[in-house]
Amino acid sequence: MLDGVMLLWFILTGLSLLFVAVDIWKTPEAKALQWGFIILTVFLGPLGAFMYLLGCREPLPGTHEQFVAATWRQVLGSTMHCAAGDGLGIVAGAAIASLLHTSMAIDIVVEYLLGFGFGWAFFQAFAMREMAGGNYLKSLRITFIPEFLSMNILMAGMLLVAKFWMPAVEGSHDPASPAFWFIMSMALIIGFLCAYPMNWWLVTRHLKHGMVTVRLKKDSSRHDKPGMDMSSGDPHAGHDMAAMNTKPTAAAIAAMSAMSISILAAGIVIVLMLAGH
């Protein structure tokens, strides 16, 4: 039964990935988010393609800014960016730990370090450094807290699926097995859903960006040479400075940090006590 489900899943994933990888370059989205949708579709299959169609793909020429302005689409882009970067690192960590036959505790540490390290240092801070004026160190600083909060919830959700399911499926700990990739894909779907509320809080408090529209523009001062025009999905973002400056207090951020750490810690304790030693 599971073999048939996996076969169908991988076929649909292949078709979905082909569609997204070919079509997404027509969408005026930031390169980091374009690649994020491609990576996410590798693991989320048809669900990833559905998210792209429903949340990012420009329905008509010139409408991307208005289309992605809805808060839920902004949050979708934020969560997708987190799940793609962190998820890729987590899956790589799980594969490496499996090949090294480490204990479950070491496995979790490797997954977290690779997930957070890749998601923060590259997929967030490096890929989106233009939003920090091109300053990578500044980008690292301003993306640390949002990445930390989102990563903790994503990781907790993935752990509860992968670490309980893998022992029940023979051969699923082997990265060469289709079962490994199928279970990690299902874990990432649950992690995505778990991280969505946290990303809603981060986006609506202006601690994290959502979808970004990037278009070529003509600059008459440079003899109509093409340039880049990058803007957030919110068409009022440049005019509502009061809203943009409405950020949570240090106490609120500390409280959310404590909550995310508690959720991750609870997930780790449950997994170590019930799924393995």
Order of alpha helices (4+ residues) and beta strands (2+ residues): alpha-alpha-alpha-alpha-alpha-alpha-alpha-alpha-beta-beta-alpha-alpha
